[in-house]
Amino acid sequence: MAGRRAATKTIDWLAFAERVPPNQKPMFNALKTRSDAVAAKLTSLPAKPPTIDWAYYRTTIAKAGLVDEFEKKFNSLTIPEPKDTQTEKINAQEQEANKSALAFIEDSKARVVAYEKELEKFKNMIPFEEMTIADVTEAFPEAKLDKEKYPYWPHKPIAEL
């Protein structure tokens, strides 16, 4: 039984530890300690419980039929194992997270290409100190002065003085 349980799923603690924020390290260490204790306890248990020597009990117990009755009840006893209802949900969440991660990676690659083009533009333009106002408005059209909105820039109108 312990062998079957131990083979279900192993945890990559190193990869897990890399994703833990520094403020949650004590909680992570406590979780790992508890997990290791439970795993050690499970591995120390035998795969099958020791068999009961019914012949010994028949010779030592005086009441006839009592051991046979216990043996029959013991052999008919089945302990149901709980059903795994969460693995399916966890796998679905993992697939959804993988999809969103792949989408983010693709978006990031597109952003990197755009940023590299912009960086190349900045590398190829003349130094800012050597630019004229016309060069600045050509390189950065969003910085062009709006003479209709601000006709007196950089000065204040005479009425405001």
C-alpha positions in Angstrom: 0.0 0.0 0.0 2.8 2.4 0.9 4.6 1.6 -2.4 1.5 2.3 -4.4 1.0 5.7 -2.6 4.6 6.7 -3.0 4.6 6.1 -6.7 1.6 8.4 -7.4 3.3 11.8 -7.7 6.7 13.2 -6.7 7.4 16.8 -6.0 10.3 18.7 -7.5 11.2 20.6 -4.4 14.1 22.6 -6.1 11.8 23.9 -8.8 9.2 24.6 -6.2 11.7 26.5 -4.0 12.7 28.7 -6.9 9.2 30.0 -7.2 8.6 30.8 -3.5 8.9 34.5 -2.7 11.4 35.4 0.1 8.7 36.4 2.5 7.1 32.9 2.3 10.3 30.9 2.8 9.5 29.9 6.4 6.1 28.6 5.4 7.7 26.7 2.5 10.3 25.1 4.8 7.5 24.1 7.2 5.5 22.5 4.4 8.6 20.6 3.1 9.4 19.4 6.7 5.8 18.1 7.2 5.8 16.5 3.7 9.1 14.8 4.4 7.8 13.5 7.8 4.6 12.1 6.2 6.6 10.6 3.3 9.0 9.0 5.8 6.1 7.6 7.8 4.5 6.2 4.7 7.7 4.5 3.5 8.3 3.0 6.9 4.9 1.2 6.7 4.9 -2.2 5.1 3.1 -2.7 1.8 0.7 -5.2 3.3 -0.2 -5.4 7.0 1.0 -8.4 8.9 -1.3 -11.4 8.5 -3.2 -12.6 11.5 -2.4 -16.1 12.8 -6.0 -17.3 13.3 -4.8 -20.8 14.3 -3.0 -19.4 17.3 -6.1 -17.5 18.5 -8.2 -20.7 18.0 -5.9 -22.6 20.4 -5.7 -19.9 23.0 -9.4 -18.6 23.1 -11.7 -20.9 25.0 -15.0 -19.8 23.5 -15.7 -22.0 20.4 -16.7 -20.2 17.2 -15.6 -16.7 18.4 -12.4 -16.7 16.4 -14.2 -18.1 13.3 -16.7 -15.3 13.6 -14.0 -12.6 13.9 -12.1 -14.1 11.0 -15.2 -14.1 8.8 -15.9 -10.5 9.7 -12.3 -9.5 9.3 -12.1 -11.0 5.8 -15.4 -9.5 4.7 -14.2 -6.0 5.9 -13.3 -3.6 3.1 -12.1 -0.1 3.7 -12.9 2.2 0.8 -10.1 4.5 -0.3 -11.3 8.1 -0.9 -11.8 8.9 -4.6 -9.5 11.4 -6.2 -11.7 14.3 -7.2 -9.1 17.0 -7.4 -6.5 15.7 -9.9 -8.7 16.4 -12.8 -9.3 19.9 -11.7 -5.6 20.5 -11.1 -4.7 19.1 -14.5 -7.3 21.4 -16.1 -5.8 24.4 -14.3 -2.3 23.4 -15.3 -3.3 23.2 -19.0 -5.0 26.6 -18.7 -1.9 28.0 -17.1 0.3 26.5 -19.8 -2.0 28.0 -22.5 -1.8 31.5 -20.9 1.9 31.2 -20.4 2.4 30.3 -24.1 0.2 33.2 -25.1 2.2 35.5 -22.9 5.5 34.2 -24.4 4.2 34.8 -27.9 3.0 38.4 -27.0 6.4 39.0 -25.4 8.2 37.9 -28.5 6.1 40.4 -30.5 6.9 43.1 -28.0 10.6 42.3 -28.1 10.6 42.6 -31.9 8.8 46.0 -31.7 11.2 47.2 -29.0 14.2 46.1 -31.0 13.0 48.1 -34.0 12.5 51.1 -31.7 16.0 50.6 -30.2 17.5 50.4 -33.7 15.7 53.7 -34.5 17.3 55.4 -31.4 20.7 54.0 -32.2 20.6 55.3 -35.8 19.4 58.8 -35.0 21.7 61.7 -34.5 22.5 62.5 -30.8 19.9 64.5 -29.0 22.4 67.3 -28.2 23.0 67.9 -31.9 19.3 68.0 -32.9 17.4 71.0 -34.0 13.8 71.6 -33.2 12.9 70.3 -36.7 14.9 67.2 -36.1 13.2 66.6 -32.8 9.7 66.9 -34.3 10.8 64.6 -37.2 12.1 62.0 -34.8 9.3 62.4 -32.2 6.2 63.6 -33.9 4.2 63.5 -30.6 6.5 66.3 -29.3 5.5 68.7 -32.1 4.3 72.0 -30.8 0.7 72.8 -31.3 0.7 76.5 -32.3 -3.1 76.6 -32.4 -3.5 75.4 -28.8 -0.3 77.1 -27.4 0.4 80.1 -29.8 2.8 81.8 -27.4 4.8 78.9 -26.2 7.3 79.1 -24.4 6.1 82.6 -23.4 3.0 83.6 -21.6 0.5 85.8 -23.3 0.7 89.5 -22.4 -2.8 89.4 -20.9 -1.7 86.8 -18.2 1.3 89.0 -17.1 
